[in-house]
Amino acid sequence: MAKRVMGIIMMLLGLALILTPWYLFPVCGRGRYAPKDPGIYPRHKCANTLKAETVLGLLTISVGAISLVRPRRKILIGSSAALLILSGLVALFPLQITGLCKMATMPCRMGTLPALITLSILMAIIGVAGIIQGRGWK
């Protein structure tokens, strides 16, 4: 059971990554910031970040599921390395690739961005811990 804990943690991080821009700290135009008339609402960069983070969350859940189903040493090391790469992408999408709104008072800047950066750091820590744990197995 202890070997499967990393897979469960990875899957929970992926779920948190999906829920953050949709519900926990919604980007502009989603959740409590949704417009009353969506037809006249302009598309923001945050919508692209929302889609990208959802895909990255699904990938993180997939990596965790592989590690959960097959708790082998090489699979744990590989899935932890994949989690490290995904953690970098989680931070890069809102900061550089797709971007967010330019105004500092927008909900995506005040809530979503710090939450995604925190999740990225947690994913990197879990990835490094998984590599260390995998290398310690016989």
C-alpha positions as CSV (number, residue, x, y, z in Angstrom):
1,M,0.0,0.0,0.0
2,A,2.8,2.4,0.8
3,K,4.1,2.0,-2.8
4,R,0.7,3.3,-4.2
5,V,0.6,6.4,-2.0
6,M,2.5,8.5,-4.6
7,G,0.0,7.6,-7.3
8,I,-2.9,8.6,-5.1
9,I,-1.1,11.9,-4.3
10,M,-0.5,12.6,-8.0
11,M,-4.1,11.9,-8.8
12,L,-5.3,14.3,-6.1
13,L,-2.9,17.0,-7.4
14,G,-4.3,16.5,-10.9
15,L,-7.9,16.9,-9.5
16,A,-6.9,20.0,-7.6
17,L,-5.3,21.3,-10.8
18,I,-8.6,20.9,-12.7
19,L,-10.8,22.3,-10.0
20,T,-8.6,25.4,-9.3
21,P,-9.4,27.5,-12.4
22,W,-13.0,26.2,-12.7
23,Y,-14.3,26.4,-9.1
24,L,-11.8,27.0,-6.4
25,F,-10.2,30.2,-7.8
26,P,-12.2,30.7,-11.0
27,V,-10.7,32.7,-13.8
28,C,-12.6,35.6,-15.4
29,G,-15.9,34.5,-17.0
30,R,-16.2,31.3,-14.9
31,G,-17.9,30.5,-11.6
32,R,-19.0,33.5,-9.6
33,Y,-17.4,35.8,-12.2
34,A,-19.6,34.4,-15.0
35,P,-21.4,37.0,-17.1
36,K,-25.1,37.2,-17.1
37,D,-25.1,37.2,-21.0
38,P,-22.3,35.0,-22.2
39,G,-22.9,36.1,-25.8
40,I,-21.5,39.6,-25.4
41,Y,-18.6,38.6,-23.1
42,P,-15.2,38.9,-24.8
43,R,-12.8,36.0,-24.7
44,H,-9.8,36.6,-22.4
45,K,-6.5,34.9,-22.2
46,C,-7.6,33.3,-19.0
47,A,-10.0,31.1,-21.0
48,N,-7.0,29.6,-22.8
49,T,-5.2,29.1,-19.5
50,L,-8.3,27.4,-18.1
51,K,-8.3,24.9,-21.0
52,A,-4.6,24.3,-20.8
53,E,-4.6,23.7,-17.0
54,T,-7.6,21.3,-17.4
55,V,-5.6,19.2,-19.9
56,L,-2.5,19.3,-17.6
57,G,-4.7,18.2,-14.7
58,L,-6.0,15.3,-16.8
59,L,-2.4,14.3,-17.7
60,T,-1.4,14.5,-14.1
61,I,-4.3,12.2,-13.1
62,S,-3.2,9.8,-15.9
63,V,0.4,9.7,-14.7
64,G,-0.8,9.1,-11.1
65,A,-3.2,6.3,-12.3
66,I,-0.3,4.6,-14.0
67,S,1.8,4.8,-10.9
68,L,-1.1,3.6,-8.8
69,V,-2.0,0.6,-11.0
70,R,1.6,-0.5,-11.6
71,P,3.6,0.4,-8.4
72,R,7.1,-0.6,-9.8
73,R,10.3,1.2,-9.2
74,K,10.9,2.3,-12.8
75,I,7.3,3.3,-13.3
76,L,7.4,5.5,-10.1
77,I,10.6,7.1,-11.2
78,G,9.2,7.7,-14.7
79,S,5.9,9.1,-13.5
80,S,7.7,11.3,-11.0
81,A,9.8,12.7,-13.8
82,A,6.7,13.3,-15.8
83,L,5.2,15.1,-12.9
84,L,8.2,17.3,-12.7
85,I,7.8,18.2,-16.4
86,L,4.1,18.8,-15.9
87,S,4.8,21.1,-12.9
88,G,6.9,23.3,-15.0
89,L,4.2,23.5,-17.6
90,V,1.6,24.3,-14.9
91,A,3.7,27.4,-14.1
92,L,4.6,28.3,-17.6
93,F,1.1,28.4,-19.1
94,P,-0.3,31.3,-17.1
95,L,3.0,33.1,-16.9
96,Q,4.3,32.9,-20.4
97,I,2.6,30.6,-22.9
98,T,-1.1,31.6,-22.8
99,G,-1.0,34.3,-20.2
100,L,-3.6,36.0,-18.1
101,C,-5.3,39.3,-17.9
102,K,-3.0,42.3,-17.6
103,M,-4.9,44.1,-14.8
104,A,-3.5,43.1,-11.4
105,T,-7.0,43.3,-9.8
106,M,-8.6,40.7,-12.0
107,P,-9.6,37.4,-10.3
108,C,-7.3,35.4,-12.5
109,R,-4.3,37.4,-11.3
110,M,-5.4,37.7,-7.6
111,G,-6.6,34.1,-7.1
112,T,-5.9,31.7,-9.9
113,L,-2.3,32.6,-10.6
114,P,-1.0,32.2,-7.0
115,A,-3.0,28.9,-6.6
116,L,-1.5,27.5,-9.8
117,I,2.0,28.5,-8.8
118,T,1.5,26.8,-5.4
119,L,0.2,23.7,-7.1
120,S,3.2,23.8,-9.4
121,I,5.6,23.9,-6.5
122,L,3.7,21.1,-4.7
123,M,3.9,19.0,-7.9
124,A,7.6,19.5,-8.2
125,I,8.2,18.6,-4.6
126,I,6.1,15.4,-5.0
127,G,8.0,14.6,-8.2
128,V,11.3,14.9,-6.5
129,A,10.1,12.9,-3.5
130,G,8.8,10.2,-5.9
131,I,12.2,10.0,-7.7
132,I,14.0,9.7,-4.3
133,Q,11.5,7.1,-3.1
134,G,11.8,5.1,-6.4
135,R,15.6,5.1,-6.2
136,G,15.4,3.7,-2.6
137,W,13.4,0.6,-3.6
138,K,15.2,-2.6,-4.2
